[in-house]
Amino acid sequence: MIQLVKNDPSLEVQKLTMIESVNLALDYAMSESEDVTILGEDVAVNGGVFRATDNLRAKFGVKRVMDTPLAETMIAGVSVGMAAQGLRPVAEIQFMGFIYAALEQLIAHAARMRNRTRGRLTCPLVIRAPFGGGIHAPEHHSESTEAIFAHVPGLRVVIPSSPKRAYGLLLSAIRSNDPVIFLEPKRIYRATKSHVINDGEGLPLDKCFILRQGADMTLVTWGAMVTETMQAAEALAKQGVQCEVIDVASISPIDFETIVTSARKTGRCCVIHEAARSCGVGAEIAASVSESAFPYLKSPITRVTGYDTIMPYFKNENYYLPTVDRIVTEVLASVKLLAVGKEEQKHVNL
Amino acid sequence: MKTLNFSISYEQFLEPNGSLCSALPENVRDTKKALHAYQTMVFMRAFDYKAIALQRTGKLGTYPSILGQEAIGTAIGHALNTDDVFAPYYRDLCTQFLRGVSLKETLLYWGGSEKGSQYENCPNDFPVCVPIATQLCHAAGAAIAMKTKGLHHAALATCGEGATSKGDFLETLNLAGAWQLPLVMVVNNNQWAISTPRQIQCGAETIAQKAIGAGIEGLVVDGNDYFAVSHAVQNALQKAYSGKGATLIEAMSYRLGDHTTADDASRYRDEAEVKTAWENEPIKRLKQYLINEKLWTQQQELKYLDKVNKEINVAVEAYLNEAPDAPESMFEHLFETLPKPMEDQYAELQAQSLLSSSQKICESSSEGVTHDTTR
């Protein structure tokens, strides 16, 4: 579906997948600023193994879209150098499972460059990496280890959950003068299409998105799990439980205010994430909600997450990934636990 | 059968006794420059001793001495242009000084303040890099930026020989060859990575030959010979400016001091080896050369030492009198603007900072009244 708005051909509403909207945002950002430079393994001629950078080499040339040697430490390290010297590198790490070689550069340098030079040098880089399970990929291709980065002061960690948010958040990440780890849930790269206007409009990097209003329980999630969480919310609504669904989107720095406000309103909170449970971002959210909304809570804050195990190979990955059923069960248990008020009992339809 | 032949050259001009073992090439014949190099090396060694003394008396944090590395740093500092970008490690006092990093800034850095990396005079240079070899990637990134922007400048990074075992070094070297980057990598091979000697670090005869595997030029120079380092670095920079790619220079030196003030090298290395190394050190031979050439006298030396010691004392005073950054500064340079979610933590620190400063005020005012209280 294509429709012209205000007679400006750039403002057409397109129905895009997430991977297409990532490509569109990169295209827009590269047209907007000559400093935006793409580098990574197989990103140029091949357009990236998921095609996120498709056609950009042809459009912007070899100096701005660069196939690198196969070396993740170097990709992150030269990105730090490029960013400190006036470029805006957008580096792709082909899969998050291979990002660990880049950790020293990202943690010891990207995160610290501004602080250690008191703002003399900055590090406006974006590291894009597909992450998460659910596409029957080989070993090392399915982990969700965003908490590693969320723990590092000085890094922004951003995770889109829809084509539209991927477009707006990626544009803001590239324009940001801070280093951004931009993790793309590859399970939903092509799962759905949504309307995207190529108007260059960025989305804020310090705000959660409330995707669904509800009075009974707050469901907090991000990335691919937004899909299951929304489905669970629909199913629960049919049983009379109205859930508020929050897409955190920027998991660091994280907008606790929106989450806490919602938890105070609903009195119940469940965090859903694909990553392992212990020391995950869910624990941080639970702690903050407990600190700031305790008197309002009617039941313990709960989590539906991946297990504290190695991500199983794909034959068993569906047992690891949180399902709609697991979310529904957890929410019903929470709601029943302290559903003592008459109003609530009616609501829950026990 | 086809055989490929590679070779590594070794360059030296100045003997330890101050005589020339081969004629000086054109680009190091400027006697004014040689004199300035000598003076810089003397100045920096005097500062180095002072910095160690400050650490020993509790006025400076852990400090890595540059003793014996003065020729390398000074030659690099002389060769670089203002528009080039320097990515140092932590034994680059001489280069940084010549780039315009003030002694006060150096003291502030090792004295525990982020203010020490503000580098008013060389705003594009990278700060001192502690995580080994990581700075080589940054220099390559700077070289990419220059290439992208069509600037005919170069990036230069230094490291020790220990760093050449790390992936960051090898990955940068490989990229520099594949992309023909305007990059110069100088390895200060001072024989010791804390307690690990050169032979444990790598089985190759030279570090420079690692360049062959990356398809770039590699050469060895006498790192105690200002002329040899200067010649090699100038040539490498000219090559970079003219788009002919990267160079790896291995400068042979010796770490005459401990790794840092927190180290005691007598635990792991032979005193006799250090004694021999002192015979080859870089300052003595350049001094003898200058005296032979009638460019320097002992009287001039005494006068010069007096002058630099005064300068050092001024810098030390300025450092010791520098007010520390406000505690809140730890938040203020983390992101471009303080993210809203962090405002609570910022306020928490402010309250703590306010409390501790008001306690200090109370303490000092109560001290003042103790004498005439008769409670």
Interface residues (C-beta under 8 A of the other chain):
Chain A: T37 K63 R64 M66 T68 P69 A71 T73 M74 A76 G77 V78 S79 V80 G81 M82 A83 A84 Q85 G86 L87 P89 A101 E104 Q105 A108 H109 R114 N115 R116 T117 R118 G119 R120 L121 T122 P153 G154 R156 S176 N177 D178 D206 P253 I254 D255 F256 E257
Chain B: V85 A87 E114 K115 S117 Q118 Y119 P123 N124 F126 P127 P131 T134 L136 C137 H138 A139 A140 G141 A142 A143 I144 A145 M146 K147 T148 K149 A155 G167 D168 E171 T172 N174 L175 A178 S329 M330 H333 L334 F335 E336 P339 K340 P341 M342
